[in-house]
Amino acid sequence: MKRISVYMLSVVFLTAGVISCGKTTRGKMVNDWNVVSSSQEYNYVSQTGEKLLVTEVSADNSYTIKTTHTSPSDSTTETTSSTLTVVENSWSIKKDGTWIWKKHLRNPSGSIQEDLITTHSGTWSFIKNNKTDEFKKNERVIFNVLLLEERQILSSDITTSTSYLTGEKSLIFSVKESGKKLLEMEYEANNLYSGSGSETQTLIKKLSVTLN
Amino acid sequence: MKKHFLYLLSITLLSAAMISCAKSTQGKMANEWQVVSSEENSTSVNSDGSKTIASRTTNETSYSSSVTNTNPQGESSTANHSGGVNAFDWLIEKDGSWTRTEEYTEMDSGKKLTYRTVYSGSWSFVGKNKGDDFKKNERVLFNVLAKRYNFTQTEQGATTMSYSSNETYLAGERVLIFTVKESKQKELQLESESGSTVLYDGENQGTNSGKSSFTLKEK
């Protein structure tokens, strides 16, 4: 009886050890995903009253970009909006630690069709837990951008590519929801600058993506 | 015999599971450190041939920096600065927070210039990755959550100019990512490297490269 207890205790501890070591969402992260919806917000307010708000919303294969600019001199507001078609918005997260996010947008308006293809690729890792900011294990993921390619096909086909080293350019997301067929991630930035000359500047950025 | 073997196997597996969970360098990272030496180098080359080469080194008491700009014709000019290090401390706490305090002074035509910057935030290890061959706890990420900057200029003991600024960020917004090169109880070496190249339609538009290394000793 005593021997059985020792066996069982060992097995229980071992299982607990394995589970607590296991990167439980690694398997869930790895997939060939489609970005079914995304929203991005860029909000800048300067001390002089200049405001710039850019929102990019992707849903149902359309991609809408809205820009609102408020001039500090006469408080006039200028708004522009354009809607593009999503040809492809895929995010492949691989088991070997690499990833590729390909976003292909098409502007059907105008006399010539315009295609914009942005591809981020690199390596990804989980960020370990931290007591101070209360993030738990595997709750945050860092996507190192090693190559960024921006291809514009209009009257000509031109690609601008920028290569980086690991850690030089990264996207850090909080995993909001992680299932076998659904992954929700969010990036949030809120930079507040204030100087002794009463200068202030606020920059808020938000990006949330839903993949399935 | 068979039972003994099973006991041993269970205990071995149990120990292995526990060991693999241990954050072996967490304890070594957390300390009150002094940056006893640092070296930062960067090179930026534009498509027209112009380039900027910058370097900065510090030791426990002094610093020197140099920036050389070369125009497309190959003519170059260099600006050198040097001064004293009042403080270069890096506090890494076990609770996941950190603070880096830097204070430098420089004399300029009888004026004493003092620059003080305090960064603070949270830190975490970055998990291993097969794609880039980094192992567990080999990389560390410092989230900058706040930056406070103060500048003062004094002449004959009186402050003639001052400026200060505060910046706040969210976790993940502004990060410093280092590779741990050496991690002992009383010494820590951190390094970061950058190297970007921009190609436009296959043509090189410019390259940037840089390397920073810090050697920290227990205070």
Chai-1 contact restraints between the chains, C-beta under 6 A:
chainA,res_idxA,chainB,res_idxB,connection_type,confidence,min_distance_angstrom,max_distance_angstrom,comment,restraint_id
A,S10,B,S10,contact,1.0,0.0,6.0,A-B,restraint_1
A,S10,B,L14,contact,1.0,0.0,6.0,A-B,restraint_2
A,F13,B,L14,contact,1.0,0.0,6.0,A-B,restraint_3
A,L14,B,L13,contact,1.0,0.0,6.0,A-B,restraint_4
A,L14,B,L14,contact,1.0,0.0,6.0,A-B,restraint_5
A,L14,B,A17,contact,1.0,0.0,6.0,A-B,restraint_6
A,G17,B,A17,contact,1.0,0.0,6.0,A-B,restraint_7
A,G17,B,M18,contact,1.0,0.0,6.0,A-B,restraint_8
A,V18,B,A17,contact,1.0,0.0,6.0,A-B,restraint_9
A,C21,B,S20,contact,1.0,0.0,6.0,A-B,restraint_10
A,C21,B,C21,contact,1.0,0.0,6.0,A-B,restraint_11
A,D96,B,K130,contact,1.0,0.0,6.0,A-B,restraint_12
A,D96,B,G131,contact,1.0,0.0,6.0,A-B,restraint_13
A,G97,B,N129,contact,1.0,0.0,6.0,A-B,restraint_14
A,G97,B,K130,contact,1.0,0.0,6.0,A-B,restraint_15
A,G97,B,G131,contact,1.0,0.0,6.0,A-B,restraint_16
A,T98,B,G131,contact,1.0,0.0,6.0,A-B,restraint_17
A,T123,B,N129,contact,1.0,0.0,6.0,A-B,restraint_18
A,T123,B,G131,contact,1.0,0.0,6.0,A-B,restraint_19
A,T123,B,D132,contact,1.0,0.0,6.0,A-B,restraint_20
A,S125,B,V126,contact,1.0,0.0,6.0,A-B,restraint_21
A,S125,B,G127,contact,1.0,0.0,6.0,A-B,restraint_22
A,S125,B,N129,contact,1.0,0.0,6.0,A-B,restraint_23
A,F126,B,G127,contact,1.0,0.0,6.0,A-B,restraint_24
A,I127,B,S124,contact,1.0,0.0,6.0,A-B,restraint_25
A,I127,B,V126,contact,1.0,0.0,6.0,A-B,restraint_26
A,K128,B,S124,contact,1.0,0.0,6.0,A-B,restraint_27
A,K128,B,F125,contact,1.0,0.0,6.0,A-B,restraint_28
A,N130,B,G96,contact,1.0,0.0,6.0,A-B,restraint_29
A,N130,B,S122,contact,1.0,0.0,6.0,A-B,restraint_30
A,N130,B,S124,contact,1.0,0.0,6.0,A-B,restraint_31
A,K131,B,D95,contact,1.0,0.0,6.0,A-B,restraint_32
A,K131,B,G96,contact,1.0,0.0,6.0,A-B,restraint_33
A,T132,B,D95,contact,1.0,0.0,6.0,A-B,restraint_34
A,T132,B,G96,contact,1.0,0.0,6.0,A-B,restraint_35
A,T132,B,S97,contact,1.0,0.0,6.0,A-B,restraint_36
A,T132,B,S122,contact,1.0,0.0,6.0,A-B,restraint_37
A,D133,B,S122,contact,1.0,0.0,6.0,A-B,restraint_38
A,D133,B,A171,contact,1.0,0.0,6.0,A-B,restraint_39
A,I158,B,D201,contact,1.0,0.0,6.0,A-B,restraint_40
A,T160,B,Y200,contact,1.0,0.0,6.0,A-B,restraint_41
A,S161,B,L199,contact,1.0,0.0,6.0,A-B,restraint_42
A,T162,B,S196,contact,1.0,0.0,6.0,A-B,restraint_43
A,T162,B,V198,contact,1.0,0.0,6.0,A-B,restraint_44
A,S163,B,T197,contact,1.0,0.0,6.0,A-B,restraint_45
A,Y164,B,S196,contact,1.0,0.0,6.0,A-B,restraint_46
A,L165,B,E193,contact,1.0,0.0,6.0,A-B,restraint_47
A,L165,B,S194,contact,1.0,0.0,6.0,A-B,restraint_48
A,L165,B,G195,contact,1.0,0.0,6.0,A-B,restraint_49
A,T166,B,D132,contact,1.0,0.0,6.0,A-B,restraint_50
A,G167,B,I177,contact,1.0,0.0,6.0,A-B,restraint_51
A,E168,B,S194,contact,1.0,0.0,6.0,A-B,restraint_52
A,I172,B,G172,contact,1.0,0.0,6.0,A-B,restraint_53
A,E188,B,L170,contact,1.0,0.0,6.0,A-B,restraint_54
A,A189,B,L170,contact,1.0,0.0,6.0,A-B,restraint_55
A,A189,B,E173,contact,1.0,0.0,6.0,A-B,restraint_56
A,N190,B,L170,contact,1.0,0.0,6.0,A-B,restraint_57
A,N191,B,Y169,contact,1.0,0.0,6.0,A-B,restraint_58
A,L192,B,T168,contact,1.0,0.0,6.0,A-B,restraint_59
A,Y193,B,E167,contact,1.0,0.0,6.0,A-B,restraint_60
A,S194,B,N166,contact,1.0,0.0,6.0,A-B,restraint_61
A,G195,B,S165,contact,1.0,0.0,6.0,A-B,restraint_62
A,S196,B,Y163,contact,1.0,0.0,6.0,A-B,restraint_63
A,S196,B,S164,contact,1.0,0.0,6.0,A-B,restraint_64
